[in-house]
Amino acid sequence: MVKLFGGQQLHLIDQIALLAGRKLDLVYASLVHQLRLSPGFFRQGWGDLGVVDFEEDAKLFQSWPPPHFDQQLKWQKRQEGQSWGVECETYEVSFRTPCHGRVYDALPPESRIANARLLQPKYPQQRKACVLHLAGTGDHTWHRRLNLGGPLLQQGIATMVLESPFYGARKPHYQFASQLHRVSDLLTLGRSTIEESLCLLDWAGQHEFARLGMCGFSMGGVHASMVASLYPGDVACTTLLAPRSASGAFCHGALRSATSWAPLAAVVDEKQQEIEATLMRSARSTDGLIEAARILSTLNTASAESQSPASHPSNAAFAQGIVHSAQQRVQDSSDRQQQHVEAGVGNDRKNSGIDAAEKELGELWRLRRGLAEDQACLRLHQVLETYTDVTRFHPPRCTKAAVLVGATDDAYVSPQSVQELAAHWPGSEVRWVKGGHVSAFLLQQPAFRRAINDSINRLEDCSTL
């Protein structure tokens, strides 16, 4: 089921969002990332990719609630008054992350204490509802998410927000803004966010919240989808401009220019066997990850041809694109070298010989650097497809209560990626808003709230199934 907000006649907000759209995304990416106003992601390379082990993780959730969800969450009331025309209360809690072992050790000390805030009606309806909002890339505070969820107090829906590891007060002292130092930090962030969210859902379910929901923008939507998939009960899920996996944004979306490819490329050959072994082990650990082995066989190196089907058409297209890019780099370099030779005919032989040699060395260096970046990009694609692909998880128990919102002109998240998640969640609804990633977030908040409200209300239908 697909809907387009605003019908055939666009409202003023839709028109503004549409005019800005993809152009605003690209301008923003150019200013922030390509001009290097901030350091790139993963400038310290790959890190320990074995930090996430799906086989061990599956054992943790064989019973519900898991035995290690035994700590009492001591919420403290921080504020009481009227907001958005509703009498409400604000609570905060800090608790030790339920993650342990290798994941706990991988978290920087600043990230090992989780922080959450709850905004709820003072006089709730009979069937209390609560939606947990997860942070997108760059969302270091909870104000954006509280402003998104706050007006839903009028519908009796409470908003809970979790501060992400590596973000806000949990940001390590050595990290600049949102730029994670290692690829493994991204995996650790996601893994710990998921477990902390499940812990908060467990608390909410035991404290009179009859209807529970997950919501997230961009990266937060990926994590919200995984939480909804792992939660054993009925839970609504609203993803806002969220991809099927993080590979699209980092490998061929607007965030590609924000990635530090040199340190990834510098050790890609050295790390090749470790990466493949880690991914193959992850692929064997659950039924939902078995397709990762197929991806590895098709995406072995930048020069390899595709031999078997990928888990999604977009994976095969990406692999072919990398191969074409590498071939084009070689062809362009050969053409330029031929032009240098032809340009040197009839000139001073000594000078032209030196110039031609210098130019050829420069071309060879640029070619090698470009091919190394292509190979690093391919490896990163493999890693993120294995660890952040939502479709490797079972669908939530009630996909009818899932509303997936995409933007028509998004330079960060492709419409195809949104559709791929919808195809994996039969019964879910896809809605489209006008604009790009940035403009839609700024201008389409009312549409986002309608999606959240509708998603929560559809839980009533799930309970009758």
HURAJO-V348641 format. One line per field, one symbol per residue. psi: psi as a letter, one per 30 degrees, with the letter a starting at -180 (. if undefined). burial: 1 if it has 9 or more other ideal C-beta (glycine too) atoms within 8 Angstrom, else 0. A space follows every 10 residues. Layout:
psi = ???
burial = ???
//
This chain:
psi = kkljkfafjk leeeeeeeed beeeeeeeee eeeeghflll khfgbeajfg ekjeeeeeff gflklkeghf kkjjkkkflk akkhgkklkk llkklkkfkl beeeefklef ffkkklkkjl keillejkkk kjklklkfjf lgeeeeeefe ffefggklkk kkkkkglbfg klffkkbgjk elefeeeeee eeeeeeeeee eeeeffhgjf kklkkkkcee eeeeeeeeef kfakklkjkj hklelfeeef egaffeffkj fefeefgeee feeeeeeeee eeefflefgf feeeeeffhe lfgklkflkl fkefeeeeee eeeeeeeeee eeeeeeeeee eeffkflkee eeeeeeeeee eeeeeeeeee eeeeeeeeee eeeeeefgje fflklleiff gkjjklkfhk fejkeeeeee eeefikflkk kklkaaeeee eefgeeeeee eeeeeefffe eeff.
burial = 0000100000 0001111101 1101110111 1110000101 1110111010 1111101100 1000010010 0010000000 0010010111 1110101110 0011011001 1111111111 1101000111 1111110011 0100110111 0110011111 1111111101 1100100011 1111111111 1111111111 1111100010 1111111111 1111111111 1001111111 1111111111 1011111111 1011101100 1100110111 1111110011 1111111110 0101010001 1101110111 1110110011 0010011001 1001000000 0110110011 0011011011 1111111111 1111111111 1110010111 1111111111 1111101111 1101100111 1111111111 1011101111 1111110110 11000
//
